[in-house]
Amino acid sequence: MAILLVLWGQRLRRDRWQLVSWVAAIGAFALFAAAAVTQTYGNLVSRTEILQVAIATPAVLMLRGLPRGVDQGAFTFFLIYAFLALLAGLMSTFLAVRHSRADEETGGAELVAATPAGRLLPNAATLLHGIAANILVALAVFAGFVAQGLDPQGSLTAGAATGAVGLAFLGVGLLVAQFMGTSRGANGVSAALVVLAYVLRGIGDATGTPGAGGTTMTEGAASWFSPIGWGQQTYAYSGNRAWPLLLPLGLAVACLAAAWSILRVRDSGASVWAARPGRAAARQGLRSPAALALRLQAGSIIGWGLGGLALGLLAGSLGKAIAAVDTPETNITAVMREMLQSQGTSQTQLMVSVLFSVAGVLAAACALQAVIRLRQEEAAGTAELLLAVPVGRVRWLSGYLVLGAAAVVLVVGLAGVGAWVTLTGSGDASMPADALWQTALAQLPAALIYLAVPALVFVLWPPATIAASWALLAVGVMLGIFGGMLGMDQSLRNLSPFTHTPVPHGADTDWSGAWWMLAIAAAAGGLAVAVMRRREVGSA
């Protein structure tokens, strides 16, 4: 027990800033969301109208959640829970991989295993650490909701649902770490599973059955394949059901048992999916920095690209489901249809725009990972080895920037291809092909911002590259996609590139935001290249 506590203390020390940041951010998000509901939707009439519009607009349900009534607590849960669970899932998977596969990759796990701690006790400490982190998340959500006067029992249910989803993905992260040979691969697969759970929950909500009163919905089948959807079934504030929490907890136990059984029999540093042996001699194409960068990042780029393709296929395939929801029997649906037609768009176009905005976030994440790889190569000392040959610093940086830009185009392009194939195959003519490709094209400028600005951070302040890159993306998503729901001032929301992403709707589309973002990206990238001429490269 003493050794277990020592190992846990070491994890607490390593994660003290990351853990505090995650818990504080999730708690603050819950607090601000509840406050925004009180200030913006403080009366019953306004909440009823919003829920009726949401039920008539599947794209809103994809991003928000499952309406379960007009009570202030239930309305807050509908607006914010899915995103809180998404954050808890990402926190848990990153934590699991950081203290399992990443430690094995650096050799630290083997050193600890040589002590009386052995190989299993460190993983028990990681499990204890993850459980404690998710308990703190649950308490933070509970405190944020209660601080705004919401029902304590419903707030406790909401907090427990968020923490339970985090525990489920803690188990998923530990299991994935047994299969992947690198921490980068394990983080990528784990994060993709979290996003998949969010998307499945969104599909279930968007294709659910509206209730008789127009303010509630019964979830679709897809929600039952998502841990986030399981937590949503608690019906916090409107039902406060505890039994759905057994589902994410059961998944956590099953994944932990599987991970434990694999860990007991595999070698330290090995993985279930072993890496392929390398070639005896490098290919001719690896003679340039850009080609080497592509070789190092091909796996992650393919993963992000497949994510974009999946979102595109999903966007196109939901056309028939949206048409089923868009019925003339519902008055509010008729009003929404008339409003959309007056803007030259349709429900399908709205859904495609929403899912393409998610593809834009994936493209931005793919872009900043190119810059993060730069920093990792520099910190590991391998960049100095590369620059010892006739390769200049500017050429090295430029190769990664070109690769990052190409990866952004690939992710967005595959999303467009997926949507075009499914829309064409289903015979859905509600979204013209030119509107589809314009919607895809509109995602590029914001994603390129997350390539150029992190590159500038890398050049000016290398140690801050990784933290600053992910923080910029998280803040951009919060302000640009969720800022309106939180009641944030428009001047604050304008700080996010995603706020300025054009929404094509015919000849009246305003593309000025896209041009400004392209100019900013070009300026930041150019400045990064110029400063790189004089910056020293080292492992500090």
N, C-alpha and C positions, 0 to 999 in steps of 0.2 A: 504493500500500500504506500509506503514511504517513497519508493521509486516512482510509482505511478503519479504521485502528487508532484514530485520533482519534475517529471516530464511534462505534466500539465502546466506547471509554473513556467517552464521554458517556452511552451507554446503561447501562454498568455503574454509573456514578455515580447516574443517575436511579433505577435499580432496586436499589441496594445493599441497602436494607432489605427490599423486597418479595422479592428473590431469595433473600436469606439466610433469610427467614421460610419461604418455600416449601420450599427444600431441607432446612432443619433440621426442619420439620414432617414432611415425607415420610420423612426418615431416622429421626426419632424414632418415627414410627408403625411403621416396619419393625422397629425395635429392640424396642419395647414388645410388639408382636405376637409376635415370636419368644420374648421372655421369658415372655409369658403362656402360650404353648404349652408351654414347658419346665416352668413351675410348675404349670399346671392339667392338662395332658394329657401328663405326663412318661412315662407307661408305654404300652406297646403296646395293652393291653386297652382303656384308656379312649379312645384314638384310634380303635380299631376300632369301638367302640360309637357314638361320635359320627358317624363316617362312615356307618355303617349307618342311623342316624337321619336324617342329612342326605340320603342317597340316597332314603330313603322319604318325604322332605318337600320337594317342589319349591320351596316358599317359602324354605327355607333356602338352596337352591342359587341362587335368584335373587339373593340378597344376597351370597353368599360366592363360590363358584367351582366348578371342576370337580374332583371327587375323583380323585386319581391314586395312591392307596396310603397306607399307614399310617406310612411313614417320617416322622420328625419334620420334615424339611425340606419334603417334599411336602405334609404336613398344614398347615404354616405357609403355604406358597404357596397352597393351597386357600382358607385363611381370609382372607388379606389382599391377595393380588395385585390383584384386580379394583379394590379401592378405591385402592390405590397408583397404578394406571394411570389411574383417574378423576382423581385429584389432579394427576398429571403432565399429563394432557390439558387440564385447566382452566388450570393454570399457563401452558402453552404458548400456548393461544388468547388469553388475556388479554395475554400478552407481545407476541404478534404484532400484535394490534389496537392496543395502546398505542403502539407505535412505527411504525404505518403509518396507519391511518384516523384515529386520534385526533390525530396530528401534523398531518395534512392538515386536519382539522376546525378546529383552533386556528390554523392558518396557519403553524405552525413549519416544516412540510415545504417550503413554498414559499420560505421564507427560506433554508433550507439548499440547496435546488435552485438558488438564484441564485449560490451559491459554486461553486468548482471541483469540489465533490462531485457536482453534477448531481442527477438524479432517481433513478438506479439504485443508486448507491453506498450511500446510506442504507439501502436495503432489503437490500443485501448485508451491511451491518453488523448489521441486525436478524436476518438469518439466522444470522450468526456468533454473535451474542448468544444466540439460541435454542438453537443446537447446544451451546454451552458450558453453558447452563443445564441441558439434559437430560443431558449427560455428568455434571455434578455430581449430578443426581438419581440417575442409575444408580450412581454411586460411593457415594452416601449409603445407598441400599438395600443394596448389596453390603456396606458396612461394618456396617450395622445387623444384618444376618443373620449375618455372620461373627463379630461380637462376641458372639453368643449360641451360638457353637460349631457352627453349621450348616456343611455341606459347602461349601468355597470355590468349587468349580466350579458347583454348583447356585446358590449365592448370586450368582455372576457372571452366570449365565444369567438369574436373576430380575431383577437390576439392569439388564441389557441389554434385557430385555423391557419393563421400565417406561420406560426411556429411549427405546426405539424407538417406543412408543406416543406419548410426548410429542412426538417429532419428527414423527410423522404428523399430529398435531393442530396443530403449529406450521405445517406447510404448509397445513392446512385453514383455520387462522385468517388466514393471509396471503391466501389465495384469497378467502375470504368478505369480507375487507376491501376487495377490489376491487369487489364487487357492492353493498355497503351504503353508503348515503350518510352514515351517522352511526356514531360509535364505539359508541353504545348499541345500535344495531341489529346491528352486527357482533358485539359481545360476546354479545348475546342469541342470535343464530343459531348462533354457534360453540359456546357453552355447551350449547345444545340438542342439537347434533350429538354432543357428548361424552357427554351423558346418554343419548342414543339408542343410542350404541355400548355403553354400560353395560347398558342394558335388553336390547338384542339379544343380548349375551353371556349375560345372565341367562336369557332365553328358551331359548337353545341349551342351557345347562346344565340347566335345569329339565325339558326335553323330551328329554334324551339317553338313551342306552341303558345300564343298569347292567351292570357286569361280573359274571363268575361268582362272584367272591369276596365280593361285597357291599361292597367298599371302593374300587372304581374305576368310572368312567363314561366312555363315549364321547360326545363332544359332539353336540348336535343341529345341524341345518343352519343355524339362525339365527346361531350363533357365527361362521360363516365370512363374515358380512356386517359384522362388528365388528372394528375395529382392536384393541380390548381382547381380544376373542376370539382374534385372531391371536397376540398376545403370550402368551396362555394356552396356545397350542399348543406352546410350547417345552418343556412338561412339565419345568419346572425341578425338579431333585433326583431325578426319576423317569426322565427321558429325556435331558434337557439337549440338546434339538434346536436347532440354529442356523438351519436353513432357514426356519422361519416368520417370523423377523425380516425376511426380504426383503420380506414383504408390507407391513408398516407403512412400511418405508423406501421401497418402491416407490410407495406412496400419497403419501408426503412429496415425493418427486421429481416425481411427476405434478402435484401441486397447485402446487408451486413453479414448475414450467415454465409452467403455465397462468397463474398470477399474474404472472409475469415478462412473458409475452406481452401480457397486458392492460395492465400498467403502462406498457409501451413506447408504447402508442398512445393512451391516454386522457389527458385534461387533469388537471393537479393539482387536487385537490379535487372532481373529478367522480367518478361511479361508474357501473357498468354499468347498475344499476337507478336511473335518475334519479328524483329527487323530483318529485311532481306540482306544477304551479304553484298557488300559493295563490289564494284568492278575492280579488276587488277590495275587497269589504267583508265584515266578519266577520258570522257568523250572530248572531241575537238571543240564542241560547242561550249564547254566550260572554261574557255580561255578568256572570257570577259567578266567583269564584276556583275553586270546585269544577269548574265546566264547563271553565274553562281548563286546570285540572290534568288533567281527563279527556282533553282534546284533545291535550295534550302526552304523555300516557302511554298513549294508546289502543293504539298498536302493541305495546308491551311487555305490556300486560295481555292483549291478544288472544293473544299468543304463549304466555304462561304458561297462559292458559285452554285453549288447544289442547293444550298439554302435559298438563294434567290430564285432558282428554277422551281423549287417546290412552292414558294410563295406565288409565283406566276401561274403555275398549274392550278393552285388552289383558287386564285382570284378568278380565273376563267371558269373553273368547274362549279363555282357557287352561283353562276348566273341563274340556273333553273330553280335553285333553292330560294333565291331572292325573288324571283317571279312568283313563286308559290306564296311568299309572305305578302307580296304587293297585290292585295285583293281589293276589289271595289267595295266590299262590304264594310270596310273600316273607314270611317269618316276622316280620321287623321291621316290615313294612308293616302286618301284622295287629295288631301291638302298638300302632303309632301310631294305627291306625283306632280301636281300642278306647279308647285314651286320649282321643282327640279327641271321640268319641261321649259319653264320660263327662262331658266339659265342655260338651256341647251345641253342638258346632261340627263342622266338616268340613274336609277338605283345601282345598276351594274357598274356604271362609271364611278359612282361614289365608292362602291366596295373596292374596285380595282385601285382607286387612288389611295384608299386607306392601306391596303396591303402593299402597294408600291412604296408607301412611306416607310413601312417596316423594312422593305428591301433596301431603301435608301440608308436606313440605320445599319443594316448588315454590310452594305458597301462601305460606309464610313468606318465601321469596325475593321473591315478587311484592310482599308487604307492605312489606318493608324498602326496596325500590326506590322506593316512594312517598316515604319519608323522605329517601332519597338524592337524589331529584329536588329536594326542598326545599333541601337544601344546595347543589346545583348551581346552582339559580336564585339563591340568595343570593350565592354566590361569583362568579357571572358578572355580578352587578349588576342583573339583570332584576327581582329581587324588589323592590328599591327603587323601580323605575319603577312596578310594580304598586301598591305601598303609597302612592305619591304621589297616587293617586286615592282616593275614599272607600271604602277597603278596610282594615279593621283587621288587625293582626298575628294576633289570635286567630282571626278569621274565615278568614284565609289558611291558618293551620296547621290549623284544624278541617276545612277543605275537603279537604285532602290526607289527613287521618286518616279521614274518612268514605269517601273514594275508596279508600283502602287496605283498609279493612274490607270494602267492597263487592267489591273485587277478590279478597280471600281467599275470600269466600262463592262467588264465580263459579268460581274454580279448583276448589275442593272440590266444588261443586255439579255442574260438568261432569264431574268424575271419577265422581261417583255416577250421573249420567245415562248415561255411557258404559258403566259396569258393568251397570246395570239393563237397558239395551237389549240388550247381547250375551248376558247370562244369560237374559233372557226369550226372545230369539230362538232360542237354542240349546236351549231347553226344560230347562235345568239348574235343578232345584228344590232343590239341596243348600244353597242360601243363601236364606232368606226375605227378602222385600223390606224388612221392618222392620229386620232385622239389617244389611242393606246400607246403608240410609240412616243408621242409628245409627253404623256404622263411618265413614261419610263425615262425619257431624256431629262425631264425636270428634276430628277433625283440626283443627277451628276454633280451640279455645282456645290451643293451642301456637303456631299461626300468628299469632294476634292479639298474642301476647307480642312477636313480632318486628316488630310495627308500633308498639306503645306504647313499649317500652324504647328502641329506636333514636330515637324521637321525643323522648324525655326526654334522650338523649345530645345530640341536635341542639340542644335548647334550652339545655342547660347547658354544653356544650363543642363548639361548631360544627365546628372544624377536624378533630375526631376522628370525625365522623359516619360517613363512608364506611368507613374502616378498622375502626372498632368494630362497625359493623353486620354486615359480612361475617365478622369474627372471631367475633362472638357466634353467628352461624349455624353456622360451621364447628365451633366448640367444642361447640355443642348437638348437632349431628349425630354428632360423634365420641363424645361421652359417652353420648348417648341411644340411638344405634343400634349403635355398635360398642364401647361401654364394657364390655359383658358379655364379648364375645369377647376383649378385651384384659385381662380379669381385674381391672378397676378396682373399687375399693371402692364399695359401694352408696351410701354417703353422698356420694361424688364424682359418681356417675352421677345422683343426685337433683338436681343443679344444672341438668340439661338439661330443658327443657320437654317434649321428646319422650319422656322416661322416664315422664312422668305422663299421657301420652295414653291414655285408656281403651280397652280391647279388649273390645267388646261380646260377650257370650256368654249371652244370655238375661236373666232377671230378676235374676241375681246380679251383674250388671256394677257395678263400683265407679266412680261418676262424681265422686267427691270431688275427684280431681286436676283434672278439667276445671273444676269450680266455683272451685277455688283459683286456677287460671291465669286464668280470666275476671276474678276479683277483682283479681289483680295487674295484668292488662292495663288494667282500668278505672282503677285507682289511678295507674299510670304515665302513662296518657294524660291523666287529669285534672290531674295535677301538671304535665305538660308544657304544657297549655293555660294553667294558672294562672301559671306562671313566664314564659310567652311575653308576658304583658301588660306586663312590665317590661324585657324584653330588647331591646337595640338590634339592628337588622337592618343588616348591612353585608357587605362582601366579604372581611373578614379571615378 
